[in-house]
Amino acid sequence: MRAIIYLIPIALSVTGCSHKPYGRLCSGEVSTLTGQVTGHSQAWVFDEIQRFTITKGDTTVHSGYLHSTNPALYVPSTTTKDGFLAQRLSNDRFRLADARQDSMVTWTCPVSAAKP
């Protein structure tokens, strides 16, 4: 019985501290690198602050770890394994750009609700 009393707080602290990214269905604007809009898209964005994942249908792109020498001045970004430029523009805006295809998609997600 005493062992159960000690295990309950440990179990609660472990499960309470685990973090799973939540996905949001986000609307995207497809454009050329110069900003000419060429279409629209929708995808699921899973935000983990330091990295994010975009999923559309059977395709998933992981940003990898986002870098910025000064996040107040420079957009956190990285190059994915697939060769895309991945940027976290804000808490609710994400971008993948492909210079080879002269295209980029900027997704705007519904505003995150504050969790109690």
C-alpha positions as CSV (number, residue, x, y, z in Angstrom):
1,M,0.0,0.0,0.0
2,R,2.8,2.4,0.9
3,A,4.4,1.8,-2.5
4,I,1.2,2.9,-4.3
5,I,1.2,6.1,-2.4
6,Y,4.7,6.9,-3.6
7,L,3.9,5.8,-7.2
8,I,0.8,8.0,-7.7
9,P,2.7,11.3,-7.5
10,I,5.4,10.1,-9.7
11,A,2.9,8.9,-12.3
12,L,1.0,12.2,-12.2
13,S,4.2,14.2,-12.5
14,V,5.4,12.2,-15.5
15,T,2.1,12.3,-17.4
16,G,1.5,16.0,-16.4
17,C,4.8,17.0,-17.9
18,S,4.6,15.2,-21.2
19,H,4.0,17.4,-24.2
20,K,2.4,16.4,-27.4
21,P,2.0,18.8,-30.2
22,Y,-1.5,19.5,-31.2
23,G,-2.5,19.8,-34.8
24,R,-4.5,22.6,-36.4
25,L,-6.0,22.6,-39.8
26,C,-4.6,25.7,-41.4
27,S,-5.3,27.6,-44.6
28,G,-2.4,28.3,-46.9
29,E,-1.6,30.7,-49.7
30,V,0.5,29.3,-52.5
31,S,2.7,31.9,-54.2
32,T,5.9,32.5,-56.2
33,L,8.9,33.6,-54.2
34,T,8.2,37.2,-55.3
35,G,4.7,37.0,-53.8
36,Q,2.4,36.4,-56.8
37,V,-0.5,34.3,-55.5
38,T,-0.9,31.1,-57.6
39,G,-3.4,29.1,-55.4
40,H,-4.6,28.0,-52.0
41,S,-3.9,25.0,-49.8
42,Q,-5.0,23.4,-46.5
43,A,-2.8,21.3,-44.3
44,W,-2.4,20.1,-40.7
45,V,0.3,22.0,-38.8
46,F,1.8,20.4,-35.7
47,D,3.6,23.1,-33.8
48,E,6.3,22.3,-31.3
49,I,7.8,25.9,-31.0
50,Q,11.3,24.9,-31.9
51,R,10.2,22.8,-34.9
52,F,6.9,22.1,-36.7
53,T,5.4,19.4,-39.0
54,I,3.2,20.0,-42.0
55,T,0.9,17.2,-43.1
56,K,-1.2,17.2,-46.2
57,G,-2.7,13.9,-47.3
58,D,0.0,11.3,-47.5
59,T,2.8,14.0,-47.5
60,T,4.5,15.0,-44.3
61,V,7.4,17.5,-44.0
62,H,9.3,18.0,-40.8
63,S,11.0,21.3,-40.4
64,G,13.8,20.2,-38.1
65,Y,15.2,22.4,-35.4
66,L,14.5,26.1,-36.3
67,H,17.4,28.6,-35.8
68,S,17.6,32.3,-35.2
69,T,20.5,34.3,-33.8
70,N,17.9,36.8,-32.4
71,P,14.2,35.7,-32.7
72,A,13.2,39.3,-32.0
73,L,14.9,40.4,-35.3
74,Y,15.2,37.3,-37.4
75,V,12.6,34.7,-38.4
76,P,13.5,31.2,-36.9
77,S,14.2,29.0,-40.0
78,T,16.0,26.0,-41.3
79,T,16.4,23.9,-44.4
80,T,14.5,20.6,-44.3
81,K,15.9,17.2,-45.4
82,D,13.8,17.7,-48.5
83,G,15.5,21.0,-49.3
84,F,12.7,23.4,-48.4
85,L,13.2,26.5,-46.4
86,A,11.0,26.2,-43.3
87,Q,10.1,29.3,-41.3
88,R,8.0,29.9,-38.2
89,L,6.7,33.4,-38.9
90,S,4.6,33.6,-35.7
91,N,2.6,31.5,-33.3
92,D,0.0,31.0,-36.0
93,R,1.9,31.4,-39.4
94,F,4.3,28.9,-41.0
95,R,6.0,28.8,-44.3
96,L,7.7,26.3,-46.6
97,A,9.5,27.6,-49.6
98,D,11.1,25.8,-52.5
99,A,13.5,27.9,-54.5
100,R,13.9,25.2,-57.2
101,Q,10.2,25.4,-58.0
102,D,9.9,29.2,-57.4
103,S,7.1,28.6,-54.9
104,M,6.2,28.9,-51.3
105,V,3.2,28.2,-49.1
106,T,2.3,30.3,-46.1
107,W,-0.2,28.7,-43.7
108,T,-2.2,30.8,-41.3
109,C,-3.7,28.8,-38.5
110,P,-6.7,29.5,-36.3
111,V,-5.6,31.5,-33.2
112,S,-4.5,29.1,-30.5
113,A,-6.8,29.0,-27.5
114,A,-5.2,29.5,-24.1
115,K,-5.2,26.2,-22.2
116,P,-6.3,26.4,-18.6
